[in-house]
Amino acid sequence: MRHPAEAESPPGTGFKTYAPWLLLLSLVGVMYGIAEYIPWAFKYPREWVIPLRFWISDAVKWLYNDATFGLFTFKEFTRGISWVLEWPLTLAKSLLSTGFLQGQGSDAVVVWPRLAWVALTACAVLVSLAVADIGLALLVAACFLYLAVFGQWESAMVTSSSIVIAVPLGIAGGLALGIAAHRHPVFEKILTPVLDLMQTVPVFAYLVPILVLFGFNPVAAMIATIIYAMPPMVRNTMLALHRVPTEIVDFGHMAGCSKRQMLWKVMVPSARRGLMVGVNQVIMLSLNMVIIASMIGAGGLGRDVLTALRRLNFGAGLEASIAITLIAIALDRVSHAFAQPIRRIGR
């Protein structure tokens, strides 16, 4: 007995289904037969290649050597950005890693010591207790104790000094772009493919232009980290603001809120959980960039892993890698707890 679907199929349906594939196979066979007459179909001619890489290289050289805005050159502009970002990075590094120094090189003298590891661990535990419970506090304490017990504290603080600057800048930049895209649909349509491209381009592709424009130094590595980590914050900001219930927006209008009040007192608080997902992703991607950024001047744990890789020192590389992982776990859990209703100590 035939299946009802087969009985209802019009005659010739099977041939129509396979006809395009048969035609394609026939075309392939014909091309193999006349291969000597159409060599360009098998090997793309070198003279037909578009020299895009040379155009890009020439454009970058022009920007770096000749481009000017009148009062200053493009090179001075990028170096100015580096100089501005170097101040907070130096402050964070002095506070967490080196202490506040007077003088240069071997003549430098510590005029104010860095934060003690015990004090910093205690602060992290208290923050964990404030936003969550004793379980998270114990997890954070264990992560920080690993850094001290296994000799990773120095490198971890160099890495953390870059992260504590890169993450807020990435969050602020992503939030600003996401809000602008939410308010202006045309800008959102332009920004979306740019974000797709930024999240598709391989990580190493960020390093070449950053290295050319900003030099080989920790600030350049931090800028690469910010650019790499920012797109998820932009996307989550747009998504979170779009998902704010219309009833809440209507209540804000009924209360007579201005545009600024509507944004910061109504929509952003209502979108808090979605925004914190973006914050969490910025933190994770910033730590994901640690090892790669060490190739253009970032020190800390990333450099330790890279050095261990070059020397095939499995033990040192594993210790530093675990340290990066534990920092990521601690920051991930704390940032996730911030998205939940805050619990008070002793409740």
C-alpha positions as CSV (number, residue, x, y, z in Angstrom):
1,M,0.0,0.0,0.0
2,R,1.4,3.4,-1.0
3,H,1.9,6.2,1.5
4,P,-0.7,9.0,1.0
5,A,2.0,11.6,0.5
6,E,3.5,9.5,-2.3
7,A,0.1,9.2,-3.9
8,E,-0.4,12.9,-3.9
9,S,3.0,13.8,-5.4
10,P,2.7,15.0,-9.0
11,P,4.6,13.1,-11.6
12,G,8.1,14.3,-12.4
13,T,8.7,15.8,-8.9
14,G,11.7,13.6,-8.2
15,F,13.4,14.6,-11.5
16,K,12.8,18.3,-10.8
17,T,14.4,17.9,-7.4
18,Y,17.6,16.3,-8.7
19,A,17.9,18.2,-12.0
20,P,19.9,21.1,-10.6
21,W,22.4,18.7,-9.0
22,L,22.7,16.7,-12.2
23,L,23.3,19.9,-14.2
24,L,26.0,21.0,-11.8
25,L,27.8,17.7,-12.0
26,S,27.6,17.8,-15.8
27,L,29.1,21.3,-15.7
28,V,32.0,20.2,-13.5
29,G,32.7,17.3,-15.8
30,V,32.7,19.6,-18.8
31,M,35.1,22.0,-17.1
32,Y,37.5,19.2,-16.4
33,G,37.4,18.2,-20.0
34,I,38.3,21.7,-21.2
35,A,40.7,22.6,-18.4
36,E,43.6,23.4,-20.7
37,Y,41.5,26.0,-22.5
38,I,40.3,27.8,-19.3
39,P,43.3,27.7,-16.8
40,W,42.0,30.8,-15.0
41,A,39.0,28.7,-13.7
42,F,41.4,26.4,-11.8
43,K,44.1,28.9,-10.7
44,Y,43.2,32.5,-10.2
45,P,45.6,34.7,-12.1
46,R,48.0,36.7,-10.0
47,E,47.6,39.8,-12.1
48,W,43.8,39.8,-11.3
49,V,44.4,40.0,-7.6
50,I,43.2,43.3,-6.0
51,P,46.2,44.8,-4.0
52,L,44.0,45.7,-1.0
53,R,46.8,45.0,1.5
54,F,49.1,47.5,-0.1
55,W,46.3,50.1,-0.2
56,I,45.7,49.6,3.5
57,S,49.5,49.7,4.3
58,D,49.8,53.0,2.3
59,A,46.8,54.5,4.1
60,V,48.2,53.6,7.5
61,K,51.6,55.0,6.6
62,W,50.0,58.2,5.4
63,L,48.0,58.5,8.7
64,Y,51.1,57.9,10.7
65,N,53.5,60.2,8.8
66,D,51.5,62.8,7.0
67,A,47.9,63.2,8.2
68,T,47.3,66.4,10.2
69,F,44.3,68.1,11.7
70,G,45.9,71.6,11.5
71,L,47.0,72.1,15.1
72,F,48.3,68.6,15.5
73,T,49.1,65.5,13.5
74,F,47.4,62.2,13.6
75,K,50.4,60.6,15.3
76,E,50.3,63.3,18.0
77,F,46.6,62.7,18.4
78,T,47.1,58.9,19.0
79,R,50.1,59.6,21.3
80,G,47.9,62.1,23.2
81,I,45.3,59.4,23.8
82,S,48.0,57.1,25.1
83,W,49.3,59.9,27.4
84,V,45.8,60.4,28.8
85,L,45.2,56.7,29.4
86,E,48.6,56.3,30.9
87,W,47.7,58.3,34.0
88,P,44.9,56.1,35.4
89,L,46.9,53.0,34.4
90,T,49.9,54.2,36.3
91,L,47.8,55.1,39.3
92,A,46.1,51.6,39.3
93,K,49.5,49.9,38.9
94,S,51.0,52.0,41.7
95,L,48.1,51.2,44.0
96,L,48.0,47.4,43.3
97,S,51.5,46.4,42.2
98,T,54.6,48.7,42.5
99,G,53.6,51.3,45.1
100,F,54.0,55.0,44.5
101,L,57.5,55.6,43.3
102,Q,59.8,58.7,43.1
103,G,62.5,58.7,40.5
104,Q,63.2,56.5,37.5
105,G,64.6,53.0,37.0
106,S,67.0,51.7,39.6
107,D,67.0,55.0,41.4
108,A,63.2,54.9,42.1
109,V,62.2,55.1,45.7
110,V,58.9,53.9,47.2
111,V,57.3,56.9,48.8
112,W,54.0,55.1,49.5
113,P,53.5,51.3,49.6
114,R,51.0,49.4,47.5
115,L,47.9,47.8,49.0
116,A,48.8,44.8,51.2
117,W,47.5,41.5,49.8
118,V,45.7,40.8,53.1
119,A,43.9,44.1,52.9
120,L,42.9,43.6,49.3
121,T,41.7,40.1,50.0
122,A,39.6,41.3,52.9
123,C,38.1,44.1,50.8
124,A,37.1,41.5,48.1
125,V,35.6,39.3,50.7
126,L,33.5,42.1,52.2
127,V,32.3,43.2,48.8
128,S,31.2,39.6,48.2
129,L,29.4,39.5,51.5
130,A,27.6,42.7,50.7
131,V,26.3,41.6,47.3
132,A,25.7,37.9,48.0
133,D,26.4,35.5,50.8
134,I,29.1,33.6,52.7
135,G,29.5,31.1,49.9
136,L,30.6,33.7,47.4
137,A,32.9,35.3,50.0
138,L,34.6,32.0,50.6
139,L,35.0,31.4,46.8
140,V,36.6,34.9,46.3
141,A,38.8,34.4,49.4
142,A,40.1,31.0,47.9
143,C,40.8,32.6,44.6
144,F,42.8,35.5,46.1
145,L,44.6,33.1,48.5
146,Y,45.7,31.0,45.5
147,L,47.4,34.1,44.0
148,A,49.4,34.7,47.2
149,V,50.2,31.0,48.2
150,F,51.4,30.0,44.7
151,G,53.5,33.2,44.1
152,Q,51.2,34.7,41.4
153,W,50.2,37.8,43.4
154,E,52.8,40.2,41.7
155,S,51.8,39.3,38.2
156,A,48.1,39.1,39.0
157,M,48.2,42.7,40.3
158,V,49.9,43.9,37.1
159,T,47.1,42.3,35.2
160,S,44.4,43.6,37.5
161,S,45.7,47.2,37.2
162,S,45.0,47.0,33.5
163,I,41.7,45.3,33.9
164,V,40.3,47.8,36.5
165,I,40.9,50.6,33.9
166,A,39.9,48.7,30.8
167,V,36.7,47.3,32.1
168,P,35.1,50.6,33.3
169,L,36.1,52.3,30.0
170,G,34.7,49.4,28.0
171,I,31.5,49.5,30.0
172,A,31.1,53.3,29.7
173,G,31.9,53.3,25.9
174,G,29.5,50.4,25.2
175,L,26.8,51.9,27.3
176,A,27.1,55.3,25.5
177,L,27.0,53.7,22.1
178,G,24.1,51.4,23.0
179,I,22.0,54.3,24.3
180,A,22.8,56.3,21.2
181,A,21.7,53.4,19.0
182,H,18.5,52.9,21.1
183,R,17.6,56.6,20.6
184,H,18.5,56.8,16.9
185,P,17.4,53.8,14.8
186,V,19.5,55.0,11.8
187,F,22.6,54.9,14.0
188,E,21.6,51.4,15.2
189,K,21.4,50.1,11.6
190,I,24.9,51.5,10.9
191,L,26.3,50.2,14.1
192,T,25.0,46.7,13.9
193,P,27.2,45.5,11.0
194,V,30.2,47.2,12.5
195,L,29.6,45.2,15.7
196,D,29.2,42.0,13.6
197,L,32.6,42.8,12.0
198,M,34.3,43.5,15.3
199,Q,33.1,40.3,16.8
200,T,34.1,38.3,13.7
201,V,37.6,39.6,13.0
202,P,40.3,37.4,14.6
203,V,41.7,38.7,17.9
204,F,45.2,39.1,16.5
205,A,43.9,41.5,13.8
206,Y,43.3,44.1,16.6
207,L,47.0,44.1,17.5
208,V,48.6,45.3,14.2
209,P,46.8,48.7,13.9
210,I,47.0,49.3,17.6
211,L,50.7,48.6,17.6
212,V,51.3,51.0,14.7
213,L,49.1,53.8,16.1
214,F,49.9,53.6,19.8
215,G,53.3,51.9,20.0
216,F,54.5,48.9,22.0
217,N,53.5,49.5,25.6
218,P,51.0,48.6,28.3
219,V,48.6,51.4,27.2
220,A,48.4,50.1,23.7
221,A,47.6,46.6,25.1
222,M,44.9,48.2,27.3
223,I,43.4,50.0,24.3
224,A,43.3,46.7,22.3
225,T,41.5,45.1,25.3
226,I,38.9,47.9,25.4
227,I,38.1,47.7,21.7
228,Y,37.9,43.9,21.8
229,A,35.6,43.8,24.9
230,M,33.3,46.7,24.1
231,P,30.9,45.2,21.4
232,P,29.0,42.8,23.8
233,M,28.3,45.8,26.1
234,V,26.8,47.7,23.1
235,R,24.6,44.8,22.0
236,N,23.4,44.1,25.5
237,T,22.6,47.7,26.1
238,M,20.5,48.0,23.0
239,L,18.7,44.7,23.7
240,A,18.1,45.5,27.4
241,L,16.7,49.0,26.6
242,H,14.5,47.6,23.8
243,R,13.1,45.0,26.3
244,V,12.0,47.6,28.9
245,P,8.2,47.0,29.2
246,T,6.1,49.8,27.5
247,E,4.0,50.0,30.7
248,I,7.1,51.3,32.6
249,V,7.9,53.8,29.9
250,D,4.3,55.0,29.9
251,F,4.4,55.4,33.7
252,G,7.5,57.6,33.3
253,H,5.7,59.8,30.7
254,M,2.7,60.1,33.1
255,A,5.0,61.2,35.9
256,G,6.4,64.0,33.7
257,C,9.9,62.7,33.3
258,S,12.3,64.5,30.9
259,K,14.3,62.5,28.4
260,R,17.3,62.4,30.8
261,Q,15.2,61.4,33.7
262,M,13.4,58.8,31.6
263,L,16.7,57.3,30.6
264,W,18.6,57.2,33.9
265,K,15.8,56.9,36.4
266,V,13.3,54.7,34.6
267,M,14.8,52.7,31.7
268,V,18.4,52.0,32.9
269,P,17.2,50.8,36.3
270,S,14.5,48.6,34.6
271,A,17.2,47.2,32.3
272,R,19.7,46.5,35.0
273,R,19.9,42.7,34.6
274,G,20.4,42.9,30.9
275,L,23.1,45.6,31.3
276,M,24.9,43.5,33.9
277,V,25.1,40.6,31.4
278,G,27.0,43.1,29.2
279,V,29.2,44.1,32.1
280,N,29.9,40.4,32.8
281,Q,30.9,39.8,29.2
282,V,33.2,42.9,29.1
283,I,35.0,41.5,32.2
284,M,35.3,38.0,30.7
285,L,36.6,39.2,27.3
286,S,39.1,41.6,29.0
287,L,40.6,38.6,30.8
288,N,40.4,36.6,27.6
289,M,42.6,39.2,26.0
290,V,45.3,39.1,28.7
291,I,47.6,36.6,27.0
292,I,47.2,38.1,23.5
293,A,47.7,41.7,24.8
294,S,51.0,40.6,26.3
295,M,52.4,40.4,22.8
296,I,52.3,44.2,22.5
297,G,53.5,45.2,25.9
298,A,51.1,44.0,28.5
299,G,52.9,42.4,31.5
300,G,51.5,40.4,34.3
301,L,50.0,36.9,34.0
302,G,49.7,37.1,30.2
303,R,53.4,37.6,29.8
304,D,54.1,34.7,32.3
305,V,52.0,32.4,30.2
306,L,53.6,33.6,26.9
307,T,57.1,33.2,28.4
308,A,56.3,29.7,29.7
309,L,54.9,28.8,26.2
310,R,58.2,29.9,24.5
311,R,60.3,27.9,27.0
312,L,57.9,24.9,27.1
313,N,57.7,25.4,30.9
314,F,54.5,23.5,31.5
315,G,54.4,24.1,35.3
316,A,54.8,27.9,35.2
317,G,52.3,28.2,32.3
318,L,49.7,26.1,34.2
319,E,50.1,28.1,37.4
320,A,49.7,31.5,35.6
321,S,46.8,30.1,33.5
322,I,45.0,28.9,36.7
323,A,45.5,32.3,38.2
324,I,43.8,34.0,35.2
325,T,41.0,31.5,35.4
326,L,40.4,32.1,39.2
327,I,40.4,35.9,38.7
328,A,37.8,35.4,35.9
329,I,35.7,33.2,38.2
330,A,35.8,35.6,41.1
331,L,34.9,38.6,38.9
332,D,32.2,36.6,37.1
333,R,30.5,35.6,40.3
334,V,30.7,39.0,41.8
335,S,29.4,40.8,38.7
336,H,26.6,38.2,38.5
337,A,25.7,38.9,42.1
338,F,25.5,42.6,41.4
339,A,22.7,41.9,38.9
340,Q,20.6,40.4,41.7
341,P,18.8,42.3,44.5
342,I,21.5,43.4,47.0
343,R,21.7,41.6,50.3
344,R,22.9,43.3,53.4
345,I,25.5,41.9,55.7
346,G,23.8,40.2,58.6
347,R,20.4,39.7,57.0
